[in-house]
Amino acid sequence: MNLFRRLPLLISFLGILTFAPAASQDAPSKIKSEIGRLEQSLKDKLISDANVAQIGTMASTALQSSSQALEAGRLYLSLEELARAEDLLGGARSVVDRSSRVKSDLPAFEAEWGAASLRLTALDREAHDRTWEHTPAAIRALSESSQGKAIPLLDGARGFATANGPSDGLFYMGQAEALADFAGFCARLELPAAKEKFPLRSFLPELQALQSRTNAAFQPPKSIQLHSRFIALNSTIKLAEELDSSRFYAGALYQYLEAVRHYGMVDAAPLDPAGQTRLKKDLTTTRKMFDASARDDSIAQLFLNRAESQIAHADGSAPAADEWRSAQVILDQVLPAYEAARHPATPLQTASGKTVEITLVRWPYT
């Protein structure tokens, strides 16, 4: 049963104001310009290095998805895809542009790393000083998530360079720089904020509870058959906890909800044609509810954007089975988790006695 259908009274119909990104032309035009800039850079300077050529192709695909989402009025999804493109392209460009200078010279790598570290440390301080008074929570969440990845990726770049050779650290260095720059790009976007802001707080209790459920679910045969899913789930929980500890609460909420989606996918059943029809209808109803609300539900709308795009491709192609399942999980589990997160958290009950928690995480955030 769709749990979200039990929550209609939680959506505040305080007015007929529609919280829609299309209300401002400034942010969409900036996003469109950034997409165009990156697409032109791929044309002007091809990524021909065999080691990262495939990464360039992936970045181009992400840019196309970002453009399609923007054209469909799904601004938050467009930004999410743009972040992925910036991440991939930044890493690939770093390898191409710096390899000739660094090669196998660790001191040369350290010089590049030191310059990047100074700049990214300053950007990190700036990110922590932002007030976000007049920005939708989804844009703040995307900015904070990107910024929260930047310094760990930069530190990881140094580790890889020391362990495996300087060139191995270049990709992660470029990712770190691109994500920090994207965080700043989001902060400069201008969109009207809703009257009722989301009550951000620490989401550590929810994250701890989800980690406990994840640990319990990590049993054969699922732990073997869905190994990559569990890696993504644990990595997302870890990132959310790091963002939470940095008081990047919008980013923490965004990543917590993404972890809820990963967890839901572990047991999500395939949808038959009748289930697909119901899902389409339910998504339309949910969209109308959010559009009629005066609250800042932009983070929920980001996931709703994603669900809508998963079951209705811009090119008219048929959705994959996992896309139908993901959209259903967003409706049944992610959105109810979002609604619950609006309220004060219930502290996680911990067992008495000494315990040891071991978390296996694949580096980086993948």
N, C-alpha and C positions, 0 to 999 in steps of 0.2 A: 504493500500500500504506500502511496505517496505521502510521506510524513509532512511534506511542506503544505499539503492541502489542509492540514489541521491547524495551520498557523495564520489564517487570513486576518484574524482580529489583531495580530501583532503589527500589521502594516498600518501605519498611522495615516488616515485620510484627513490630513489637517488642511487641505486646500486642493485646488485643482492645478497647482504648479507642477509641471512635468520637469523632473530632473534629467534633462537630456543634454549630452555634450554639444549637440548641434546649436544650442542657444548662443554659443560664441563662435565666431568665425576665426578668431585669432589662433586658438590652439590647433584646430584642424589644419589651418594654413601652414603653421609652423611644422607640424608633423609631416605634412605633404612635402614641404621643402626639404626636410631632413631625409625623407625617403628618396627624393630625387637626387639629393647630393650624394648619397651612398651609391645609388644605382649608377650615377655618372662616373663615380670614382672606379667602379668595377669595369666600366667600359673604357675609361681612359688609361687605367693601369691594371691590366689583367693579372690575376693571381696564377702564374704559370708554374710556380714551384711545385714539384710533384708531391712534396710532403704535405702541402696544405691546399692543393687545387680543389679537392673535394669539399673542404671547408668553405671555400669561396662559393661553390655551387649551393651549399646549404644556406649560406648567407643571402644569396640571390633569391632563393625560394622563400626565405623568411620575409624579405622585403616585398615580394609579390603578395604574400599573405597579409602583410601590414597594409599595403595599398588597397587590397580588396576589402579588408575590414573597415578601413576609413571610408571608402566609397559606400559601404553598406550602412554607415552611420554608427558603427561599433568602435567608437574612439578608444575605449579602454583596451579592447582586444588588439587594436592597431598598435597601441603603445607596447603591449606585451610582446607582440611579434617584432616590433622595432628593437626592443631590448635584446631579443635573441639575435637579430641580425647584427647589431652593434657589437655584441659579445663575440660572435664568430669572426666577423670581419676584423675587429681589433686584434684578435689573436693571430689571424693569418697575415695581416699587414705587418705586425711586429716581426714575424719570422722572415718575411720577404725583405723588409727594409733594414733590419738590423743584422742579419746573418753575415753579410760581408764584413761588417765592422767587428763582430764578436768572434765568429768562427769557433776556435777552441781556446780562446784567450779569456780565462776567468777574470783577470783584472779589467778587461774591456767590458765584460758583462757587468761586473760590479759598478763600473762607472755609469753604465746605462741604468742599472737598478737603483743606484743612489739618487740619480736625478728624478727618476720616476717616484721614488719613495718620498722625496721632499714635496713634490707636487701633490701626490695622493694623500699624504698626511694632512696637508693644508686643506684639501677638499673635504677630508673626513671631519675635520674640526668645523668647517663651514656647514656641513650637513647636520651636525649635532646642534648647531645654533639656530637652525631654521625654526620658525614658529608655525607655519602652515595654517595661518588663521583663515585664509580665503581660498583654500584649495580642496577639491574633493579628495576623500580619503583614498580612493583608488590610485590617483596620481601620486599621492604621498607614499602609498604602499609600494608602487613600482620603483619610485626613487630610492626609498629606504632599502628595499631588497637588493637593488643594484649596488648601492653604496656599501651595504653590509657584506657583500661578496668581495669587494675590491681589495681591501687590505689582506684578508686571508689568501686570496689568489696571488697577490704580490709576494707575500711571505713564502707561499708554495713555490713560486717561480725561482726564488733563491735556493730553496731546498733541492729542486730538481736540477738546477744548474750545478750545484755542488756535488750531487750524487751521480748524475749521469752525463754531465758535460754542459757547458754554457748554452749551447743552442737549444737544449731541452727546456730551458726556462723562459725562452723568448715568447712562446705562445701564451703562457699564463701571465706574463708581464703585460702583454698587449691586451688581454682580456680585462685585467685589472684597470688599466687606464681607460679602456672604452666604457666599462661599466660605471666608473666614477664620473666620466663625462656625461653619460646618459642620465645619471642621477641629477646632475646639474641642469641638464636640458629639461627634465620633468619639472624641476623646481621653478623654471622660468615660464612655464605654460600658464596661460590665464584662462580660467574657467569660473563661472559663477558657482559659489558654494551653496549648498542647500541650507535652509533655515535651521534644521535640527541636525547637528553634527553627530557623528558616531562616537559613543562614549569609550574612547580608547583607554586601555589599561594593560597590565601584564596578563598574558595568556599562558603563563607557565603551568597553572593547574590543569588546563585543558591539554597542554602538550605532554605533561607527565602521564595523564590518564591515557592519551592516545599511544604513547610509547609502551605503556604496560599492556594495552590490548595488542599492539604490534608484536611484542615479545611473546605473548601467549599464542598468537596466530602463527608464529614462525616454527612450524612443525612439518615434518614430511607428511604427505608428498608435496604440499604447497610450497614449502621452503625450497624445494628443488625445482619444481615446475615453474614457479613464479619468482625465481631468484632475482632477476633484474628489477621486478616490481618492488620487492622488499628493499633492494638497494636504494631505489629512488625514494621510497617511503622513509627509510631511516635517514637518508641524506637531507630530505626536506624537513623532517622534524629537527634535525641538528641545526640547520640554517635558521629555522624559526626560533629555536632556543637562543641562538647567538644574537639574533635581531632583538629578541625580547630582553636579553641581558644588557644590550646597548640602548634600551629604551626607544628603539625603533618599533613602536607598537603597531603602527599600521602595516609595516612590512611583516611583522610577526604574525598578525592576523591573516594576512594574505597567504603566507607560507603554511600556516596551520591549516587553513581551508584546503590548500593544495594537498597537504598530507592526508586530510580527511578523504579527499578524492582518491588518492592512491590506495588508501586503506579500503575504501569501498569497492575499488576495482578488483581486489583480491577475491571476493565472493560474488561479484556482480554476474547475474545470469544474462544470457543473450535475449534479445527482444524479438518476438515473433511479429508478423505484420500488424496484428491487432494492438500489440504493445507499442509499436512504433507510432501508430495513429493516435493512441492515447497520449503518448509523450509529446507529440506535436501540439495537441490541444492544450495540455497542461502547461507547456512552455508559453503558449500564447496568453493563457490566463494569468500566469505568473508575471509575464512582461507587463500586462496592463496594470496589475497591482502595484508594481514598482514604479511605473511611469506616473501613477496617480498620487504617489506619496511625496510629501514635502521633506522627508528625511534624506540625509546623505546615505544612500544605499549603494554608492558607486562600487564598492568592493564586491558586493553581491551581483551588481550589474556586470562587472567584469566576467565573473563566472557564467552568468546568464548569457553574455555575449558569446562566450566560448561554446556553450552548449548549443546555442542557436546555429553557430557556424559549423559545428560538427555534423549536424543532421541536414544542413542545407548548403551544399558546397557552391561557391561562386561560379564554378565552371559547369555546374549541373551534374557532375559525377555522383555516383551512389556512395553514401557513407559506408565506411567499414564497420564490421561488427563491434569493434572496440569503441568506435565513435558513438554508436548508439548506446552502448553500455555506459560510457563516460557521461554522456548527456543525462542519462537516467540517474546516475549517481549524484551528479550536480543537483538535480531537482530533489531527489529523495534524501540525500545525506549532507551535501555541502551547504545548501541554503538553510536547512534547519539548524545546522551547527553555527552558521552565521547569526541567525536569530538568537540562539542561546548565548552567543558571545556578547550580545548587547547588555546582558545582565551581569551582576557581580558573580565572580567565579566561586564555585564550591571547592574549598581546599581538598586536595587529594589525601585520603586516609592512608597513612604509611604503617606498615607492620612494625612492631617493636623488635628490637634485636639488631644485630649488625648484618648488613647486606652489602654485596658487591655488585655493581651494575657494570656490565660490559656492553658497549655499543660498537658494532662493526660498521664502518662507514667507508665507502669508496671515495677517493679524492678525484676531482674536485666535486662541486655540487652537481652531480649527475645521477 
